[in-house]
């Protein structure tokens, strides 16, 4: 503000009588002090000046003389002015006292104006107005009067009392000759604008266009007035010209108004350059400004530029924000960024300001979720589309596809079950989805739950192929749980339908159904039907051998079916036919071919060819000493030599059996009994006694103990006539004391009956009582095992106690219970008690003692799992490789083995070795390990900076991992890292927002997403956006001098 600075001197000129300049000859000390005060005052040395004025006041004595009174008044005036400028506490009081004492004299008016100017210059406008009001302006000259009124008007304006400002300025703004003409019009126009009197404001501003001082400012204000009055043609015609004038202030804001005028007329082509100029030249943009610029760019096809501006609306919860997010989604879609488009449409769909727009956004969000394989999100969105929507039919069709493609079957089933009147199409979808859920649960080894969903699927047998597959898996589960009659019935239903289909999955194909059905009949002792089904399975596999992908079927199932066909012929005494199948298994070295060799030897014996039998058994023992049939072969050799009367030859294999397999074979006691008999027949009673006595240190079964005891009694009593030694021996055998043996048997029998009748509580009580009374009784081993069985029954479910009893059985060494006790101790330790070290220990014992190849393989699988749980990398590597290469392994077991091997390599940082294993998992599994394997692969690609591959893999993973929300959330967090590393902060934020808005699981995952989101936006913060609305002119913040 340019103001006159000499106003104080003007007041001095009006009072020449204040100084007695003509009296140069005689100056009193008061005059001298006053003059020194004026000199200091004019030099702005107010403290020194004030002292001189005070001295002058105190030296003046004759108050009745005019010249002295005038000097004193002037000194008091300047003393007060000094006090004001020094901001002394008593300054205002001093001035007020002066004004009260001197009013209405010219000195009082001068004092009021002087102090008013002082406060005005200090921008203390309220104080300035107070003093200006004390100075009457009517008597002042025209120039002085205009200046005073302008200052009053300006002070009112700054303090936002616009009506009073206009009143003060009204007289001046019409006086074209006044020095204050243009400033008065300028601030009058501003005050009128703020009060909404746009015509008055415009008239005042137009006058200022001829002012050098204001002509650079008022075009913007005039344009804004036209805009406020919605006179868009005037905005464009007037403002469009002015916007090109580089001398103007607020040119960016003026350009913005022109752009907005074009925007309001729907002329987005002409709007865009003006809006862009405003944005890039310092205009302060609000949400509505970002929207208009982004929308204009969107309409003109500049989608990337539009994205940058529409993104600024992402935090706006308003109609404007909803529109912005919808068009942002379309921009991303047109630039082929479906992920970011989906996120933007999702935000628009979550707002309720425009129902139609919400509906459009929701359907687009659902479609993109489906395309990007976020099936769960797609399903939730599609459920939100009402029946009266124009998208309803399309939504229903898409929903059916989502149901069939999703892995989140539980949500799909719950949604379908909530539909009150399902159409036939949805019923078929329900049939298929419940089947798929059953299959998923089966692969997760949740067989009881799987059975429930397969039965649900069969309740809607619309699609016969799906019905057939449900029957297959119900039959397979019943076979595995040894419910062979149920299995036979389900498999019969499957086989009746399966012949119509050639495209069934290999694992649930016709040949697999025939194979399982063969086992059902075999277990039910129907060897004729068993043989029919095994042969049909063999023929089917051989016919399709070149097209079958599964090694397990091509070799494992085929080889086992051949062995079982041989067994069926064997059971039917059709030895020649049995040999045909056994010879094929031996020739092709199928799994279990040693069994075929053993069976062939047995057939030779049954055919009366003992020598060939012995030769074949010798071949088995010699070539395959580690075979699980070696101990059987050694025993049969001893038995056959005995039958042939070659007792000396019989002794050698039996002794080898005892020495090589003690603690590992349940034939040890049989061999000892056989050796005892041979020794007895050879007349060596002492050797016989030694063999018979060894039986009691090897956990004999009751029948074995009885045979051994009878033989010992016969030798001691009949042959040696030493009955006391017999009684003495009995005293050394736990449970066989002649006085307690009967009680022992009766007590155990009582408890055993309770067990056999399914009264497990009573059985536990009885067996515990027996073990308390006879801890080493002859039935103690049986008691521990049966009590373990009782504890593990569904009625009791005390798996911790059951594990202890099974462990006791195992610790006592080989017995008829040893294999099953090892198996059950291992399974309970792993699955129920989470005692993984014990699970590993007993699983390895189970493997050693398994009586079938399938049981041995299941033990190896459990060893692998327990080794993973205990982080035993050496054992894990060994057994995972065993399982992965086994012909008996199911696809899911192979996948688990590969997962463990891949995880082991990943954890050690060997990504090159980990990647192939993890890829095999995702190709064959549908369980949670598949979801984790996908994530680990994506992590590897990310660390290798293969960003495009990582992004593609995450998209695939998220569809495949539906139902495994934790891994989907982790994938999205990783995806944000992929985008962030490539500089795409918007997409990175969108990925993290998807987690924060939709995921409700593990707090650690949510915390990680939130931390990354905050860091990401801290590194590249969004430009602050003001709330939406019409932007006002900030006329109060003017440069000094306007």
Secondary structure, DSSP 8 states (H G I E B T S, - for coil): ----S-HHHHHHHTTGGGS-TT--S---HHHHHHHHHHHHHHTT-HHHHHHHHHHHHHH---TTSHHHHHHHHHHHHHHHHHHHHTT-TTHHHHHHHHHHHHTTSHHHHHHHHHHHHHHHHTT-HHHHHHHHTTS--TTS-HHHHHHHHHHHHHHHHHTT-HHHHHHHHHHHHT-TTSTTHHHHHHHHHHHHHHTT-HHHHHHHHHHHTT-TTTHHHHHHHHHHHHHHTT-HHHIIIIIHHHTT-TT-TTHHHHHHHHHHHHHHTT-HHHHHHHHHHHHHTT---BHHHHHHHHHHHHHTT-HHHHHHHHGGGTT--SHHHHHHHHHHHHHHHHTT-HHHHHHHHHHHHT--S-HHHHHHHHHHHHHHHHHTT-HHHHHHHHHTS-TTSTTHHHHHHHHHHHHHH-S-HHHHHHHHHT-SS--HHHHHHHHHHHHHHHHHHHHTT-HHHHHHHHHHHHTTTTSHHHHHHHHHHHHHHHHHTT-HHHHHHHHHHHHHHHTT-S---GGGSHHHHHHHHHHHHHHTT-HHHHHHHHHHHHHHHHHTTTT---HIIIIIIHHHHHHHHHHHHHHTT-HHHHHHHHHHHHHTT-TTHHHHHHHHHHHHHHTT-HHHHHHHHHHHHHH-TTSTTHHHHHHHHHHHHHHTT-HHHHHHHHHHHHHHHTTT-TTHHHHHHHHHHHHHHTT-HHHHHHHHHHGGGS---HHHHHHHHHHHHIIIIIIS--HHHHHHHHHHSTT--TTTHHHHHHHHHHHHHHHHTT-HHHHHHHHHHHHHH-TT-TTHHHHHHHHHHHHTSTTT--HHHHHHHHHHHHHT-SSTTHHHHHHHHHHIIIIIS--HHHHHHHHHHHHHH-SSHHHHHHHHHHHHHHHHHTT-HHHHHHHHHHHHH-TT--HHHHHHHHHHHHHHHHHTT-HHHHHHHHHHHHHH--SHHHHHHHHHHHHHHHHTT-HHHHHHHHHHHHHHTTT-HHHHHHHHHHHHHHHHHTT-HHHHHHHHHHHHHH--S-HHHHHHHHHHHHHHHHHT-----B-SS-----TTS--TT-
